[in-house]
Amino acid sequence: MTAYGSQSAIIQMYRVSKRYGAKNALVDISLDIADNEFLFLSGPSGAGKTTLLKLLYLGETVSEGQIIVDGLNLSRISRKRVPFLRRKFGIIFQDYKLIPTRNVYDNVALVVEAVGVDRRSIRKLVSSLLRTVEMEDRSRAFPPSLSGGEQQRVAVARAIAGNPKIIVADEPTGSLDTESAMVIMNLLKIYHRRGATVVIATHDTELIRSTGGRVVLLNGGYLDVSTVIPRQRS
């Protein structure tokens, strides 16, 4: 395997397969993702995009092959080290996964607390994060009262609260209107410029075209190497 371009790889996948019973979700995937790359995983529903993302942060484990994330071999990592691995990630889900009984501020503050920020600094940091995603004025609102775009902004704030090296997003704009989708993508580009590696699973070709970035196509669990499109320089 080689890193993409001249950059070193922060994620390396070597002959990775994932099965659920007799069903192959991913088959023989070898892929390097460079440090600070902005990469799209594309393909139709059921292609294996979500499964691939889950393998990266041990939401699922491989059936065969190896994955190395920032120097950690996931096949050899102990259970005690899994939280350490996951602190490297900010995860954005299509269905937001906010806690409906906690307000916007608390949904983000819980993550900040979990990464060990001292109590005196939590309020300042959470306020800064919500200001970045333009949700500071809704800090006391509860998720069910927010629009889809607003909930996803909060989800972005929560994902980057721990200053992750890697942001993975599973169809983050799938249920949003065009304007809200572009807001979310612009936020992700901000954190990419600050040094994060961003991996987005989406089947939205227009979103990919308007954003730019390397595109890797999955089809039926296989990597379609003929459609790996080089990253566009912004």
C-alpha positions as CSV (number, residue, x, y, z in Angstrom):
1,M,0.0,0.0,0.0
2,T,1.1,3.5,-0.6
3,A,-0.1,6.8,0.8
4,Y,-2.1,9.0,-1.4
5,G,0.1,11.6,-3.1
6,S,3.2,12.7,-1.1
7,Q,1.4,12.7,2.3
8,S,1.8,9.9,4.9
9,A,-1.3,7.8,5.5
10,I,-3.2,8.2,8.7
11,I,-5.5,5.3,7.8
12,Q,-4.3,2.1,6.1
13,M,-6.6,-0.7,5.1
14,Y,-5.1,-4.0,3.8
15,R,-7.3,-6.7,2.2
16,V,-10.2,-5.9,4.6
17,S,-13.3,-8.0,4.4
18,K,-16.4,-7.9,6.6
19,R,-19.1,-10.6,6.6
20,Y,-22.5,-10.7,8.4
21,G,-23.2,-14.4,8.4
22,A,-23.1,-15.5,4.8
23,K,-23.4,-12.0,3.5
24,N,-20.3,-10.1,2.3
25,A,-20.6,-6.4,3.3
26,L,-17.0,-5.6,2.2
27,V,-14.6,-7.7,0.1
28,D,-10.8,-7.4,-0.1
29,I,-10.6,-3.6,0.4
30,S,-7.1,-2.1,0.3
31,L,-7.1,1.7,0.7
32,D,-4.8,4.4,2.2
33,I,-6.2,7.7,3.4
34,A,-3.6,10.5,3.7
35,D,-3.2,12.7,6.8
36,N,-5.4,15.8,6.3
37,E,-7.1,14.4,3.2
38,F,-10.7,15.2,2.3
39,L,-12.2,12.0,0.9
40,F,-15.6,10.9,-0.2
41,L,-16.8,7.3,-0.1
42,S,-19.5,7.0,-2.7
43,G,-21.7,4.4,-4.0
44,P,-25.4,3.2,-3.9
45,S,-27.2,2.2,-0.7
46,G,-26.0,-1.1,0.5
47,A,-22.5,-0.7,-1.1
48,G,-20.7,-0.9,2.2
49,K,-20.0,2.7,3.0
50,T,-21.4,2.7,6.5
51,T,-19.7,-0.6,7.3
52,L,-16.4,0.8,6.2
53,L,-16.7,3.8,8.5
54,K,-17.7,1.7,11.5
55,L,-14.6,-0.5,11.0
56,L,-12.3,2.6,11.3
57,Y,-13.4,3.4,14.9
58,L,-14.2,-0.2,15.9
59,G,-17.9,0.2,15.7
60,E,-17.5,-3.1,13.9
61,T,-14.5,-5.5,13.6
62,V,-13.1,-6.9,10.5
63,S,-13.6,-10.5,9.4
64,E,-10.3,-10.5,7.5
65,G,-7.5,-8.1,6.9
66,Q,-5.9,-5.3,8.9
67,I,-6.6,-1.7,9.5
68,I,-4.1,0.7,11.0
69,V,-5.3,4.1,12.3
70,D,-2.7,6.7,13.2
71,G,-0.2,3.9,14.0
72,L,-2.6,1.7,15.9
73,N,-3.3,-1.8,14.5
74,L,-7.0,-2.3,15.2
75,S,-6.5,-6.1,15.1
76,R,-4.2,-5.9,18.1
77,I,-5.7,-3.2,20.2
78,S,-6.9,-4.2,23.6
79,R,-10.4,-3.4,24.9
80,K,-8.9,-0.9,27.3
81,R,-7.4,1.0,24.4
82,V,-10.6,1.4,22.4
83,P,-11.6,4.7,24.1
84,F,-8.1,6.0,23.3
85,L,-8.7,5.1,19.6
86,R,-12.1,6.7,19.5
87,R,-10.8,10.0,20.9
88,K,-9.0,10.4,17.6
89,F,-12.4,10.5,15.9
90,G,-15.3,12.9,15.5
91,I,-18.3,11.0,14.3
92,I,-21.3,12.6,12.5
93,F,-24.4,10.5,11.9
94,Q,-27.1,11.0,9.3
95,D,-29.8,10.7,12.0
96,Y,-27.8,13.1,14.3
97,K,-28.0,10.9,17.5
98,L,-28.4,13.8,19.8
99,I,-29.8,13.1,23.3
100,P,-33.4,14.4,23.0
101,T,-33.8,15.1,26.8
102,R,-30.6,17.2,26.9
103,N,-30.5,20.7,25.5
104,V,-28.0,21.8,22.8
105,Y,-25.4,23.0,25.3
106,D,-25.5,19.8,27.3
107,N,-25.3,17.6,24.2
108,V,-21.9,19.2,23.3
109,A,-20.7,19.7,26.9
110,L,-21.0,15.9,27.6
111,V,-18.4,15.3,25.0
112,V,-16.1,18.0,26.3
113,E,-16.3,16.6,29.8
114,A,-15.5,13.1,28.5
115,V,-12.3,14.2,26.9
116,G,-11.1,15.7,30.3
117,V,-11.5,19.4,29.9
118,D,-11.6,21.1,33.3
119,R,-14.9,22.4,34.5
120,R,-13.8,26.1,34.4
121,S,-13.0,25.8,30.7
122,I,-16.1,23.8,29.6
123,R,-18.5,26.7,29.3
124,K,-16.0,28.8,27.3
125,L,-15.2,25.9,24.9
126,V,-18.8,24.9,24.4
127,S,-19.9,28.4,23.7
128,S,-17.0,28.8,21.2
129,L,-18.1,25.6,19.4
130,L,-21.7,26.6,19.2
131,R,-20.7,30.0,18.0
132,T,-18.7,28.4,15.2
133,V,-21.7,26.4,14.0
134,E,-24.0,29.4,14.5
135,M,-26.1,27.7,17.2
136,E,-25.1,29.7,20.3
137,D,-28.5,31.4,20.4
138,R,-30.2,28.0,20.6
139,S,-28.0,26.6,23.3
140,R,-31.0,26.0,25.7
141,A,-33.2,24.5,23.0
142,F,-33.9,20.7,23.0
143,P,-33.2,18.7,19.8
144,P,-36.8,17.9,19.0
145,S,-37.5,21.6,18.6
146,L,-34.7,22.1,16.0
147,S,-34.8,21.7,12.3
148,G,-32.8,18.9,10.6
149,G,-30.1,21.4,9.6
150,E,-29.9,22.8,13.1
151,Q,-29.6,19.4,14.6
152,Q,-26.8,18.5,12.2
153,R,-24.9,21.7,13.1
154,V,-25.0,20.6,16.8
155,A,-23.8,17.2,15.7
156,V,-20.9,18.8,14.0
157,A,-20.1,20.8,17.1
158,R,-20.2,17.6,19.2
159,A,-18.0,15.7,16.7
160,I,-15.2,18.3,16.8
161,A,-15.5,19.0,20.5
162,G,-12.6,16.7,21.3
163,N,-10.3,18.2,18.6
164,P,-10.2,14.9,16.7
165,K,-7.6,14.0,14.1
166,I,-10.2,12.3,12.0
167,I,-13.8,13.3,11.2
168,V,-16.0,10.6,9.7
169,A,-19.5,11.5,8.5
170,D,-22.1,9.0,7.4
171,E,-24.5,10.7,4.8
172,P,-24.3,13.9,6.9
173,T,-26.5,15.8,4.4
174,G,-28.8,13.0,3.3
175,S,-31.9,14.4,4.9
176,L,-31.1,18.2,4.6
177,D,-32.2,20.8,2.0
178,T,-29.5,22.2,-0.3
179,E,-28.8,25.3,1.7
180,S,-28.4,23.3,5.0
181,A,-26.3,20.7,3.3
182,M,-23.8,23.4,2.1
183,V,-23.6,24.9,5.6
184,I,-22.6,21.5,6.9
185,M,-20.0,20.9,4.2
186,N,-18.5,24.4,4.7
187,L,-18.1,23.6,8.4
188,L,-16.4,20.3,7.6
189,K,-14.1,22.2,5.2
190,I,-13.2,24.6,8.0
191,Y,-12.0,21.8,10.2
192,H,-10.2,20.2,7.3
193,R,-8.2,23.4,6.8
194,R,-7.4,23.3,10.5
195,G,-5.7,19.9,10.0
196,A,-8.4,17.2,10.4
197,T,-8.7,14.3,8.0
198,V,-12.3,14.1,6.8
199,V,-14.0,11.0,5.4
200,I,-17.6,11.4,4.2
201,A,-19.9,8.6,3.0
202,T,-22.4,9.8,0.5
203,H,-24.3,8.8,-2.6
204,D,-24.9,12.5,-3.5
205,T,-22.8,13.1,-6.6
206,E,-23.8,16.7,-6.9
207,L,-22.5,17.4,-3.3
208,I,-19.2,15.7,-4.3
209,R,-19.0,17.7,-7.5
210,S,-19.6,21.0,-5.7
211,T,-17.2,20.3,-2.8
212,G,-14.2,18.7,-4.4
213,G,-12.0,16.0,-3.0
214,R,-10.8,12.5,-3.8
215,V,-13.7,10.1,-4.5
216,V,-13.6,6.3,-3.8
217,L,-16.5,4.3,-5.1
218,L,-17.8,1.2,-3.4
219,N,-20.1,-1.1,-5.3
220,G,-21.6,-4.3,-3.7
221,G,-18.9,-4.3,-1.1
222,Y,-16.0,-4.0,-3.6
223,L,-13.7,-1.1,-4.2
224,D,-14.1,0.1,-7.8
225,V,-10.5,1.2,-8.4
226,S,-11.3,2.4,-11.9
227,T,-13.3,5.3,-10.3
228,V,-10.9,6.5,-7.7
229,I,-10.7,10.2,-8.6
230,P,-7.7,12.3,-7.5
231,R,-8.3,15.1,-5.1
232,Q,-9.0,18.5,-6.5
233,R,-6.8,21.2,-5.2
234,S,-8.8,24.2,-3.8
